[in-house]
Amino acid sequence: MTDLGCLDTQVLWHPFTQMAEWDPLVIAAGDGNYLIDFAGRRYLDGVSSLWCNVHGHRHPRLDRALRDQLDRIAHSTFLGLTHEPAIRLGAALLEVSPPGLRRVFYSDSGATAVEIALKQSFQYWQLRGVPDKQRFLRLDEAYHGDTLGAVGVGGIALFHRIFGPLLVRSIAIQSPAGSDGSASLAALERELAAHAGQIAAFVVEPLIQGAAGMLVHPHGFLARAAELCRRHAVHLIVDEVATGFGRTGTLFACEQESVAPDFLCLAKGISGGYLALAATLTTEEIYAAFLGASHELKQFFHGHTYTANPLACAVGVESLALLRESTLANARARMPSFAAALDRIAAIPGVAAIRRCGLMAGIELAPRPPRHLGNEVCARVRAHGVILRPLGDVIVWMPPLTIQSEDIALLEGATAAAIRETLA
């Protein structure tokens, strides 16, 4: 263990990490699709630094945008003030977002983007004189972040069970993954028909439930769910924190089913993976409900110190431009070879299932309790030059959208070797 690694274990506490068992890998630098440790070893960033890196590390245009903004101002409050990067990014987001979304509310993480949508939906109904609409629908095995409101609409027992007594309970609908979706839609329709007067919104990850192990939805589920929500006057909150900014092959996943939600939650790739930034997009009709004289107290009482940080917004403007110019096209071009690599991985004995949507994939291993195979594979794969993280016994592939053919070959070879070594 390096001196820095020793110091880390003495002073830090890492997320989703059993510190009693952890051996630190200290990253010193990044270069394109690769991370570099203090010994100079290079690793393909196979999970895009927790699903957020879009264009690779140290992209010259993003670095330049950050430096240029740093010469102007690093931060000013967004409470009662504004600045050019936030204005320009907001306009750019609305230009490419689904029709009907006309307002951008910034925050700083995926969980806060979802929290804001939940609170805005709730307050909207209060302001419109429908006070009983206080509950939320969500899918089984949903994941929308780790703050309490987001956990309240989550459904992954591993992450959420212990916090149960603290939560506002949501109504669970069975996930459509692994089916034609008809049973889930029927359950959704039953809940809406019976309780629409008490339900503010339905919260959903479009096309694929990432943190649940890359559970892929059948085509048409999202569009049909959106139609049911409209019919019963229930808001649709689409959480594109993981799927947004090209991950599924379109700029936003909901485009693939022509869905225009009431709220669109964005984070992770919004700044290209450079700085903490998030946004909740909504309609003019919802925004208008919050307008009035100050003494009416209709305004949305929610905000964060670093909301709309100018550095993050400046990088976000350039990242979105770069994505539209070239990165999204590269991602689409790599998807066939990415899928072919996964097909070959599927043939390895001990691989139980492969699930994929665009450049998001999960490799599920047949369990061998009490072993934690996902952790073992991800530890071994580092020796082959790749960084991966598991979701239980599901190995996640989610590389930067700038991945090249040789990177996919490395990702496949390293993963295959690590699986075989683990299962030998």
SETILO-506889 format. One line per 4 residues: for each residue x, y, z of C-alpha. Coordinates in nm, 4 decimals, decimal comma. Each point is the difference from the previous one (the first is absolute). Layout:
BEGIN
X/Y/Z; ... $
END
This chain:
BEGIN
0,0000/0,0000/0,0000; 0,1313/0,3474/-0,0894; 0,0510/0,2748/0,2586; -0,3060/0,1776/-0,1395 $
-0,1995/-0,3208/0,0188; 0,0942/-0,0411/0,3664; -0,0980/0,3585/0,0725; -0,3309/-0,0538/-0,1786 $
-0,0893/-0,2912/0,2266; 0,0795/0,2136/0,3051; -0,2072/0,3075/-0,0882; -0,2667/-0,0808/-0,2622 $
-0,3278/-0,1914/-0,0216; -0,0959/-0,1078/-0,3543; -0,3538/-0,0487/-0,1353; -0,1394/-0,3498/-0,0579 $
0,3302/-0,1416/0,1309; 0,0712/-0,2431/0,2832; 0,2970/0,1860/0,1423; 0,1126/-0,2971/0,2127 $
0,0798/-0,1949/-0,3189; 0,1016/0,2715/-0,2458; 0,3450/0,0327/-0,1586; 0,0271/0,3522/-0,1473 $
0,0942/0,0557/-0,3626; 0,1148/0,3612/-0,0209; -0,0630/0,1661/-0,3365; 0,2520/0,2641/-0,1038 $
-0,1182/0,1055/-0,3458; -0,2322/-0,0617/-0,2906; 0,0686/-0,0220/-0,3718; -0,2832/-0,0486/-0,2461 $
-0,1875/-0,3173/0,0897; 0,2647/-0,1009/0,2542; 0,0820/0,0569/0,3669; 0,3618/-0,0026/0,1206 $
0,1162/-0,0928/0,3507; 0,3042/0,1337/0,1867; 0,2160/-0,2844/-0,1307; -0,0812/0,1043/-0,3567 $
-0,2271/-0,2967/-0,0712; -0,2820/0,0715/-0,2444; -0,3546/-0,1325/0,0370; -0,2907/0,0254/-0,2409 $
-0,2755/0,1879/0,1842; -0,2604/-0,2694/-0,0598; -0,2698/0,1694/0,2080; 0,0580/0,3617/-0,1066 $
0,0925/0,1014/0,3556; -0,3412/-0,1109/0,1282; -0,1894/0,0470/-0,3267; 0,0694/0,3714/-0,0428 $
0,2987/0,0358/-0,2330; -0,1182/0,0644/-0,3547; 0,2982/0,1139/-0,2091; 0,2924/-0,1559/0,1868 $
0,2318/0,1667/0,2482; 0,1798/0,3285/-0,0679; -0,1792/0,0763/-0,3240; 0,1703/0,3132/-0,1398 $
-0,3233/0,1863/-0,0712; -0,1476/-0,0667/0,3423; 0,3271/0,0880/0,1729; 0,0097/0,3260/-0,1937 $
-0,3613/0,0862/0,0863; 0,0776/-0,0535/0,3672; 0,3170/0,2115/-0,0093; -0,1710/0,2808/-0,1904 $
-0,2811/0,0159/0,2551; 0,2485/-0,0116/0,2882; 0,1488/0,3231/-0,1342; -0,3434/0,1631/0,0484 $
-0,1547/-0,1400/0,3200; -0,0040/-0,3379/0,1746; -0,3284/0,0393/0,1857; -0,2788/0,2381/0,0887 $
-0,3313/-0,0804/0,1605; -0,2970/-0,0821/-0,2207; -0,2447/0,1193/0,2668; -0,1037/0,3391/-0,1344 $
0,2901/0,0269/-0,2466; 0,0780/-0,1605/-0,3343; 0,2939/-0,0414/-0,2374; 0,0753/-0,0694/-0,3654 $
0,1050/-0,3691/0,0154; -0,3223/-0,1017/0,1766; -0,2135/0,1997/-0,2428; 0,1734/-0,1429/-0,3066 $
-0,0074/-0,3577/0,1289; -0,3685/0,0298/0,0893; -0,0840/0,1229/-0,3487; 0,2099/-0,2770/-0,1564 $
-0,1691/-0,2691/0,2104; -0,3475/0,1202/-0,0936; 0,0972/0,0055/-0,3675; 0,0713/-0,3753/0,0024 $
-0,2453/-0,1222/0,2661; -0,3378/-0,1648/-0,0705; -0,2755/0,2405/-0,1095; -0,1866/0,1875/0,2696 $
0,2893/0,0371/0,2432; 0,0608/0,3733/0,0366; 0,1596/0,0607/0,3420; 0,3280/-0,1145/0,1583 $
0,0592/-0,0229/0,3757; 0,3639/-0,0744/0,0868; 0,1449/-0,2034/0,2850; 0,3117/-0,2086/0,0517 $
-0,0725/-0,3759/-0,0092; -0,2380/-0,2538/-0,1440; -0,1692/-0,0503/0,3352; -0,0654/0,3723/0,0376 $
-0,1354/0,0184/-0,3553; -0,2549/-0,2665/0,0954; -0,0728/0,1586/0,3410; -0,0785/0,3264/-0,1773 $
-0,2386/-0,1693/-0,2433; -0,1805/-0,1706/0,2881; -0,0332/0,3239/0,1963; -0,1026/0,2070/-0,3024 $
-0,2652/-0,2542/-0,0951; -0,1330/-0,0087/0,3564; -0,0029/0,3791/0,0341; -0,1599/0,0435/-0,3427 $
-0,3018/-0,2039/0,1069; -0,0228/0,1908/0,3285; 0,0061/0,3309/-0,1862; -0,2626/-0,1227/-0,2456 $
-0,2395/-0,0885/0,2796; 0,0386/-0,3780/-0,0147; 0,1510/-0,0595/0,3447; -0,0634/-0,3748/0,0169 $
0,2543/-0,0749/-0,2764; 0,2871/-0,0836/0,2348; 0,1217/-0,3467/-0,1015; 0,2364/-0,1318/-0,2653 $
0,0073/-0,3097/-0,2185; 0,3263/-0,1736/-0,0898; 0,1256/-0,3336/-0,1327; 0,1274/-0,2937/0,2025 $
0,3801/0,0094/0,0194; 0,0010/0,3679/-0,0912; 0,2993/0,2149/0,0874; -0,0189/0,3785/-0,0015 $
0,2790/0,1023/0,2386; 0,0950/-0,0080/0,3657; -0,1612/0,3060/0,1584; -0,3107/-0,0844/0,2006 $
-0,2581/0,1186/-0,2513; 0,1747/-0,1886/-0,2801; 0,0358/-0,3088/0,2186; -0,3737/0,0233/0,0700 $
-0,0684/-0,0663/-0,3689; 0,2725/-0,2650/-0,0175; -0,0454/-0,3731/0,0253; 0,3395/-0,1698/0,0332 $
-0,0064/-0,1742/0,3366; 0,3795/-0,0313/0,0201; 0,0359/0,3786/-0,0018; -0,3274/0,1157/0,1517 $
-0,1358/-0,2487/0,2552; 0,1834/0,1363/0,3032; -0,1410/0,3502/-0,0538; -0,3621/-0,1173/-0,0199 $
-0,1191/0,1691/0,3219; 0,1171/0,3389/-0,1303; -0,1797/-0,0081/-0,3337; -0,3197/0,1306/-0,1496 $
-0,1401/-0,3163/-0,1543; -0,0614/-0,0272/-0,3725; -0,2194/-0,2435/-0,1923; 0,1941/-0,2704/-0,1842 $
-0,0907/-0,1336/-0,3436; 0,1701/-0,3179/-0,1187; 0,2852/0,0638/-0,2393; -0,0714/-0,0822/-0,3657 $
0,3540/-0,1344/-0,0464; 0,0145/-0,3519/-0,1381; -0,3613/0,0092/-0,1189; -0,2176/0,1560/-0,2664 $
-0,1011/0,2659/0,2520; -0,3721/-0,0759/-0,0058; -0,0235/-0,1057/0,3655; 0,1849/0,3115/0,1146 $
-0,2180/0,2249/-0,2110; -0,3130/-0,1685/0,1313; 0,1200/0,0550/0,3575; 0,0804/0,3631/-0,0771 $
-0,3428/0,0526/-0,1527; -0,1711/-0,1568/0,3025; 0,1847/0,2279/0,2428; -0,0732/0,3078/-0,2087 $
-0,3657/-0,0863/-0,0452; -0,0455/-0,0592/0,3720; 0,2237/0,2671/0,1522; 0,0815/0,2730/-0,2548 $
-0,1528/0,2545/0,2358; 0,2738/-0,0779/0,2527; 0,2939/-0,0496/-0,2396; 0,2190/0,2944/-0,0986 $
0,2369/-0,1739/-0,2425; 0,1427/-0,3216/-0,1408; 0,3813/-0,0114/0,0128; 0,1825/-0,2222/-0,2492 $
0,3415/-0,0742/-0,1471; -0,0556/-0,0200/-0,3780; 0,0857/-0,3150/-0,1968; 0,2405/-0,1482/0,2574 $
0,0292/-0,0157/0,3788; 0,3721/0,0438/0,0468; 0,0705/-0,0491/0,3704; -0,2363/-0,2989/0,0140 $
0,2450/-0,1914/-0,2185; -0,0725/0,1440/-0,3454; -0,3611/-0,1185/-0,0227; -0,1227/0,0767/-0,3519 $
-0,3628/0,0980/-0,0600; -0,1998/-0,1217/-0,3009; -0,0479/0,2503/-0,2780; -0,3227/0,1927/0,0381 $
-0,0254/-0,0151/0,3782; 0,1089/0,3599/0,0541; -0,2349/0,1413/-0,2644; -0,2969/-0,1940/0,1349 $
0,0806/0,1036/0,3589; 0,0191/0,3636/-0,1095; -0,3404/-0,0303/-0,1668; -0,1531/-0,1443/0,3180 $
0,1452/0,2806/0,2112; -0,1426/0,2635/-0,2356; -0,3418/-0,1629/0,0019; -0,0144/0,0012/0,3805 $
0,1573/0,3453/0,0560; 0,3105/-0,1364/0,1722; 0,3419/0,1487/-0,0714; 0,2656/-0,2094/-0,1732 $
0,3509/0,0465/0,1432; 0,2641/-0,1541/-0,2265; 0,3342/-0,0579/0,1725; 0,2686/0,0201/-0,2693 $
0,2873/0,0463/0,2437; 0,1652/-0,3180/-0,1316; -0,1530/-0,0262/-0,3479; 0,0269/0,3623/-0,1101 $
0,2605/0,1538/-0,2298; 0,0362/-0,2804/-0,2509; 0,0310/-0,3130/0,2135; -0,2799/-0,1894/-0,1750 $
0,0780/0,1209/-0,3524; -0,2204/0,3095/0,0009; 0,0647/0,3227/0,1854; -0,2750/-0,0946/0,2463 $
-0,1452/-0,3483/0,0391; -0,3602/0,1228/-0,0006; 0,0493/0,1172/-0,3605; -0,0086/-0,3648/-0,1079 $
-0,3680/-0,0213/0,0958; -0,0897/0,3620/-0,0840; -0,0807/0,0731/0,3643; -0,0150/0,3582/0,1270 $
-0,0073/-0,0189/0,3820; -0,1187/0,2606/0,2471; 0,3410/-0,0106/0,1684; 0,3358/-0,1109/-0,1420 $
0,2780/-0,0616/0,2541; 0,3584/0,0358/-0,1232; 0,3441/-0,0299/0,1631; 0,3123/-0,2195/-0,0469 $
0,0883/0,0745/-0,3650; -0,1384/0,3552/0,0034; 0,3493/0,1423/0,0613; 0,1786/-0,2714/-0,1950 $
0,1108/-0,1526/0,3293; 0,2042/0,3023/0,1085; -0,1925/0,1656/0,2841; -0,3095/-0,0548/0,2135 $
-0,3061/0,1336/-0,1801; -0,3617/-0,1058/-0,0471; -0,3180/0,1398/-0,1499; -0,3724/-0,0601/0,0306 $
-0,1907/0,1045/-0,3118; -0,3730/0,0640/0,0087; -0,2845/0,1601/-0,1918; -0,1142/0,3602/-0,0157 $
-0,3371/-0,1054/0,1394; 0,1591/-0,1427/0,3157; 0,2354/0,2977/0,0334; -0,2905/0,2462/-0,0295 $
-0,1738/-0,1461/0,3045; 0,2854/0,1326/0,2172; -0,0365/0,3616/-0,1178; -0,1637/0,2705/0,2095 $
0,0693/0,2801/0,2447; 0,2727/-0,0634/0,2576; -0,2437/0,0085/0,2892; -0,1936/-0,2921/-0,1529 $
0,3014/-0,2262/0,0678; -0,0469/-0,1971/-0,3211; 0,3696/-0,0037/-0,0864; 0,1915/-0,3276/0,0113 $
0,1901/-0,0038/0,3295; 0,2877/-0,2239/-0,0999; 0,3616/0,0676/-0,0941; 0,3624/-0,0929/0,0572 $
0,3120/0,2077/0,0588; 0,1695/-0,1179/-0,3193; -0,3126/-0,0031/-0,2176; 0,0930/0,0859/-0,3621 $
0,3710/0,0308/0,0762; 0,1456/0,2082/-0,2881; 0,2961/-0,2332/-0,0548; -0,2267/-0,3033/-0,0311 $
-0,2459/0,1825/-0,2260; 0,2771/0,1258/-0,2295; 0,1322/-0,3529/-0,0422; -0,3570/-0,1218/-0,0496 $
-0,0543/0,2372/-0,2930; 0,3126/-0,1280/-0,1740; -0,0733/-0,3628/0,0864; -0,3462/0,0159/-0,1564 $
0,1407/0,1610/-0,3143; 0,2698/-0,2667/-0,0264; -0,2519/-0,2770/0,0565; -0,2177/0,1244/-0,2838 $
0,2958/0,0570/-0,2335; 0,1834/-0,3316/0,0311; -0,0206/-0,1994/0,3234; -0,3550/-0,1290/-0,0444 $
0,0820/-0,1137/-0,3529; 0,3051/-0,1874/0,1304; -0,2093/-0,1698/0,2676; -0,2515/-0,1180/-0,2580 $
0,2779/-0,1277/-0,2241; 0,1483/-0,2087/0,2836; -0,3256/-0,1615/0,1118; 0,0121/-0,2995/-0,2409 $
0,3517/-0,1016/0,1076; -0,0931/0,0625/0,3642; -0,2983/-0,2349/-0,0399; 0,2119/-0,2604/-0,1798 $
0,2546/0,0036/0,2831; -0,2797/-0,0609/0,2487; -0,1296/-0,2892/-0,2091; 0,3414/-0,1655/0,0296 $
0,0116/0,0653/0,3745; -0,3419/-0,1689/0,0271; 0,1543/-0,3277/-0,1194; 0,2356/-0,0226/0,2996 $
-0,1139/-0,2705/0,2458; -0,1396/0,1633/0,3118; -0,1427/0,3041/-0,1788; -0,3734/-0,0174/0,0643 $
-0,1303/0,2949/-0,2025; 0,0966/0,3065/-0,2010; -0,2152/0,3134/0,0011; 0,0755/0,3007/-0,2177 $
-0,1424/0,3305/-0,1174; 0,2325/0,2102/-0,2133; 0,3345/0,0285/0,1788; -0,1473/-0,1120/0,3334 $
0,0399/-0,3699/0,0800; -0,0165/-0,2486/0,2844; 0,1716/-0,3401/0,0039; -0,1769/-0,2146/0,2585 $
0,1936/-0,2870/0,1539; -0,1696/-0,3121/0,1342; 0,0249/0,0406/0,3791; 0,2279/-0,2107/0,2181 $
-0,0909/0,1008/0,3551; 0,1554/0,0969/0,2319; 0,2502/0,1369/-0,2540; -0,0441/0,3502/-0,1418 $
0,0954/-0,0759/-0,3588; -0,0558/0,3530/-0,1283; 0,2514/0,1419/0,2451; 0,2492/-0,2747/-0,0800 $
-0,0186/0,0557/-0,3752; 0,0334/0,3768/0,0336; 0,3045/-0,0418/0,2243; 0,1674/-0,2388/-0,2442 $
-0,0779/0,2016/-0,3125; 0,2321/0,2792/0,1147; 0,3003/-0,2229/-0,0629; -0,1158/-0,0099/-0,3626 $
-0,0161/0,3791/-0,0299; -0,3696/0,0783/0,0532; -0,2010/0,1662/0,2780; -0,3489/-0,1444/0,0567 $
-0,2558/0,0072/0,2836; -0,2659/-0,2642/0,0655; -0,3631/0,0148/0,1011; -0,0098/-0,3120/0,2139 $
0,0961/-0,2813/-0,2375; -0,0651/0,2162/-0,3063; 0,3121/0,1408/-0,1672; -0,0738/0,3420/-0,1482 $
0,1387/0,1222/-0,3305; -0,0564/0,3704/-0,0539; 0,3041/0,1520/-0,1715; 0,0368/0,3596/-0,1228 $
-0,1886/0,0688/-0,3228; 0,3362/0,0694/-0,1656; 0,0965/-0,3671/0,0328; 0,1885/-0,1404/-0,3005 $
0,0188/-0,3486/-0,1521; 0,3285/-0,0795/0,1752; -0,1524/0,1057/0,3330; -0,2926/-0,2367/-0,0497 $
0,2451/-0,2804/-0,0773; 0,1866/0,0736/0,3238; -0,3256/0,0193/0,1959; -0,1131/-0,3361/-0,1365 $
0,3324/-0,1761/0,0468; 0,0564/0,1292/0,3514; -0,3537/-0,0799/0,1134; 0,0095/-0,3488/-0,1498 $
0,3344/-0,0740/0,1645; -0,1161/0,1273/0,3389; -0,3225/-0,2038/-0,0166; 0,1869/-0,3182/-0,0927 $
0,2567/0,0550/0,2762; -0,2740/0,0605/0,2554; -0,2080/-0,3015/-0,0985; 0,2905/-0,2418/-0,0507 $
END
